[in-house]
Amino acid sequence: MKASIGEVQRLLGVKTHTLRFWEKEIPLIQPRKDAFGRRLYSGRDIRILLRLKHLLYVRHFSIHDARLKLESELSDDRQNLRAEVDGIRADLVALYFHLHPASKPHASHPAPKSSHGGYS
């Protein structure tokens, strides 16, 4: 997912100059620039910006403390946790479609029955 600065401005409800200031203060936010020099924010950038806004506006962190908190949250241990959560989410989606085969797009055949009478 790539989003322009205008799209991110509307999503977060902050001005573009605020986004540019946050980029300078939080090195974790690294939008790419297209051939015309326009910022393109990745999904990761947007998640960081959403978390930053929460830390600043809801939790009332200073920009410095918010940066430290974000850096802590994105350390290697947290990345491993994120990968585990993503794996569990994928397993749950697969289980849901296994239990509800009609919900799966283009499901033409139900899952085969196992020897104990249920679906495998």
Summary of the structure (lengths in Angstrom):
residues: 120
radius of gyration: 20.6
end to end distance: 35.2
largest distance: 63.0
contacts: 272
relative contact order: 0.09
helix: 60%
strand: 9%
